[in-house]
Amino acid sequence: ALPISYSIFVIFPTLACNLACKYCYERTSELSARTMDEKTVVNTISFIKKMAAEDNTRTILIKLYGGEPLLNVAACTRICEEVSSWAQQLGMQVAMVLQTNGTLLTEDVLDALAPYLTYVELTVDGPQKNHDTIRIYKDGSGTYQDIMSAMERVTKRGIHTALRINIRNEDDLRDVLTDLTERGFR
């Protein structure tokens, strides 16, 4: 069989989230508290290896998604470590993407995950004055500063960062881009 150039796996280490964003459909779901247990982590790693080997894949792309995947950082770390090690032994490339709200992206978490991450995806909902009324902690407080701090930690480590900016108008975009520039982001 001809080799498949890449295989993509989207993994939900948990559907739980530490935020209460007003627009989120997942927070009303019955599944919102579901988290991978040890058996599911082992089965996920086995499935990735099996499918990549069967397809003669050259590159594996893994996207850690959720809920908030960092609520189950142990599963994220184990999947990244084991798949990366296995793929390296077989001469495969691995790209790991972490889509996170950024609020749990501490230095300790980065110490564990940074060796494996290709890039991190973060989101802001417009300028801080708008964002902090929409993308909020369960106590109602805003998350904008925490996300900016997380982006700074990630970029300082040389990890590519994708920032999705949700805006309502051109002024919102200008305000966010001005803030990013003032913070030293390009």
C-alpha positions as CSV (number, residue, x, y, z in Angstrom):
1,A,0.0,0.0,0.0
2,L,1.1,3.5,-0.7
3,P,2.1,5.5,2.4
4,I,-0.3,8.1,3.6
5,S,1.6,11.3,4.2
6,Y,-0.1,12.2,7.4
7,S,-2.7,11.0,9.9
8,I,-4.7,13.4,12.1
9,F,-6.0,12.6,15.5
10,V,-8.2,15.0,17.5
11,I,-8.1,13.9,21.2
12,F,-10.4,15.1,24.0
13,P,-8.6,14.3,27.2
14,T,-11.6,15.8,29.0
15,L,-14.8,17.5,28.1
16,A,-14.7,19.4,31.4
17,C,-13.8,23.1,31.5
18,N,-12.8,25.5,34.1
19,L,-14.5,28.5,32.4
20,A,-18.2,29.5,32.1
21,C,-18.1,31.3,28.7
22,K,-21.5,32.6,27.9
23,Y,-21.7,31.2,24.4
24,C,-20.3,27.7,25.0
25,Y,-22.5,24.8,24.0
26,E,-20.3,22.3,25.9
27,R,-21.1,23.6,29.4
28,T,-24.8,22.5,29.0
29,S,-23.9,19.0,27.8
30,E,-24.4,15.9,29.9
31,L,-20.9,14.9,28.8
32,S,-19.2,18.0,30.1
33,A,-17.6,16.3,33.1
34,R,-16.3,13.3,31.2
35,T,-12.5,12.8,31.5
36,M,-10.2,10.1,30.0
37,D,-9.3,7.4,32.6
38,E,-6.1,5.4,32.5
39,K,-7.7,2.7,30.3
40,T,-8.9,5.2,27.8
41,V,-5.5,6.9,27.6
42,V,-3.8,3.5,27.0
43,N,-6.4,2.6,24.3
44,T,-6.0,6.0,22.6
45,I,-2.2,5.6,22.4
46,S,-2.7,2.1,21.0
47,F,-5.2,3.2,18.5
48,I,-2.9,6.0,17.2
49,K,0.0,3.6,16.9
50,K,-2.1,1.0,15.2
51,M,-3.7,3.3,12.7
52,A,-0.5,5.1,11.8
53,A,1.3,1.8,11.3
54,E,-1.5,0.3,9.2
55,D,-1.6,3.5,7.0
56,N,2.2,3.6,6.7
57,T,1.9,7.2,7.9
58,R,4.9,9.6,7.6
59,T,3.6,12.3,9.9
60,I,1.2,12.1,12.8
61,L,-0.7,15.3,13.8
62,I,-2.3,15.2,17.2
63,K,-4.6,18.0,18.4
64,L,-5.4,18.1,22.1
65,Y,-8.8,19.6,22.4
66,G,-11.7,19.7,24.9
67,G,-13.4,21.1,27.1
68,E,-10.1,22.3,28.5
69,P,-7.5,19.6,27.8
70,L,-5.2,20.9,30.6
71,L,-7.7,19.8,33.2
72,N,-6.3,16.4,32.4
73,V,-2.6,17.3,31.9
74,A,-1.5,13.8,32.9
75,A,-3.3,12.3,29.9
76,C,-2.0,15.0,27.6
77,T,1.6,14.5,28.7
78,R,1.4,10.7,28.5
79,I,0.0,10.7,25.0
80,C,2.6,13.2,23.8
81,E,5.5,11.3,25.4
82,E,4.5,7.8,24.3
83,V,3.4,8.7,20.7
84,S,6.4,10.9,20.2
85,S,8.9,8.3,21.4
86,W,7.3,5.5,19.3
87,A,7.1,7.6,16.2
88,Q,10.7,8.7,16.6
89,Q,11.9,5.1,16.7
90,L,10.1,4.5,13.4
91,G,11.3,7.7,11.7
92,M,7.9,9.4,11.7
93,Q,7.4,13.0,12.3
94,V,4.9,14.2,15.0
95,A,3.2,17.5,15.3
96,M,1.3,18.2,18.6
97,V,-1.2,21.0,18.8
98,L,-2.7,22.2,22.0
99,Q,-5.9,24.1,21.8
100,T,-6.4,25.6,25.2
101,N,-8.2,28.5,26.9
102,G,-4.7,29.3,28.3
103,T,-5.7,29.7,31.9
104,L,-4.0,26.6,33.1
105,L,-0.9,27.0,31.0
106,T,1.6,27.4,33.8
107,E,5.4,27.0,33.7
108,D,5.0,23.5,35.2
109,V,2.6,22.5,32.5
110,L,4.9,23.9,29.9
111,D,7.9,22.0,31.4
112,A,6.0,18.8,30.8
113,L,4.5,19.6,27.4
114,A,6.9,22.0,25.7
115,P,9.2,19.3,24.3
116,Y,6.3,17.9,22.3
117,L,4.3,20.9,21.3
118,T,4.5,22.2,17.7
119,Y,2.1,25.0,18.4
120,V,-0.5,26.3,20.9
121,E,-3.9,27.8,19.9
122,L,-5.4,30.4,22.1
123,T,-8.5,32.6,21.7
124,V,-9.5,36.1,22.8
125,D,-13.0,37.5,22.4
126,G,-12.1,41.0,21.4
127,P,-10.4,43.6,23.5
128,Q,-10.2,43.1,27.2
129,K,-13.2,45.1,28.0
130,N,-15.4,42.8,25.8
131,H,-13.5,39.6,26.4
132,D,-13.7,39.8,30.2
133,T,-17.5,39.8,30.0
134,I,-17.7,36.8,27.7
135,R,-14.8,34.4,28.4
136,I,-15.1,34.2,32.1
137,Y,-14.2,32.0,35.1
138,K,-17.0,30.3,36.9
139,D,-16.8,33.1,39.5
140,G,-17.5,35.6,36.8
141,S,-14.1,37.1,36.6
142,G,-12.4,37.8,33.3
143,T,-9.6,35.7,31.7
144,Y,-7.9,38.2,29.3
145,Q,-4.8,38.9,31.4
146,D,-4.3,35.2,32.1
147,I,-4.5,34.4,28.4
148,M,-2.0,37.1,27.6
149,S,0.3,35.8,30.3
150,A,0.0,32.3,28.9
151,M,0.8,33.5,25.4
152,E,3.9,35.2,26.7
153,R,5.1,32.0,28.5
154,V,4.5,30.0,25.3
155,T,6.2,32.4,22.9
156,K,9.2,32.8,25.3
157,R,9.8,29.1,24.9
158,G,9.8,29.4,21.1
159,I,6.6,27.5,20.6
160,H,4.5,28.7,17.7
161,T,1.3,30.3,18.9
162,A,-1.9,30.9,17.0
163,L,-4.2,33.5,18.5
164,R,-7.8,33.5,17.3
165,I,-9.4,36.9,17.8
166,N,-13.2,37.0,17.8
167,I,-14.4,40.6,17.0
168,R,-17.6,42.5,16.5
169,N,-16.2,45.3,14.5
170,E,-13.0,46.9,13.1
171,D,-12.5,48.9,16.3
172,D,-12.3,45.7,18.3
173,L,-9.6,44.3,16.0
174,R,-7.6,47.5,16.2
175,D,-7.8,47.6,20.0
176,V,-6.6,43.9,20.3
177,L,-3.8,44.4,17.8
178,T,-2.7,47.6,19.6
179,D,-2.7,45.7,22.9
180,L,-0.7,42.9,21.3
181,T,1.8,45.3,19.9
182,E,2.2,47.1,23.2
183,R,2.9,43.7,24.8
184,G,5.7,43.0,22.3
185,F,3.9,40.4,20.2
186,R,4.2,40.4,16.5
